[in-house]
Amino acid sequence: METLLKTAEGRFGISRSRIAAETMFVSHETYTPARGGSAAAEIHALRGAFGEQANQVIIANTKGFTGHTMGVGVEDVVAVKALEYGILPPIANIQDGLSRTPNWAT
């Protein structure tokens, strides 16, 4: 992620804070707390790459709808369609009243 951001900054003169504010990260993790998994690694990578601006990145995940499909093909299609239509995928099983956690980047 760091290499990608450095390349974008150097090649296009765009800042990380601007990139973060316009980024949708499609997580591959199921976010099942009892299992642990790679959620911590994904958040760590986002924090490392974006620093204070990491809390501006929108994290999307389709596992609640698709389960664990073979490979990440479904997630790739969702990401491309989200970019094409400018609409974020919904979050399955989200509870009413869920609020965004402020400053998860710290």
Secondary structure by P-SEA (a helix, b strand, c coil): caaaaaaaaaaccccaaaaaaacccccccccccccccaaaaaaaaaaaacccccccbbbbbccccccccccaaaaaaaaaaaaaccbbbbbccccccccccccccc
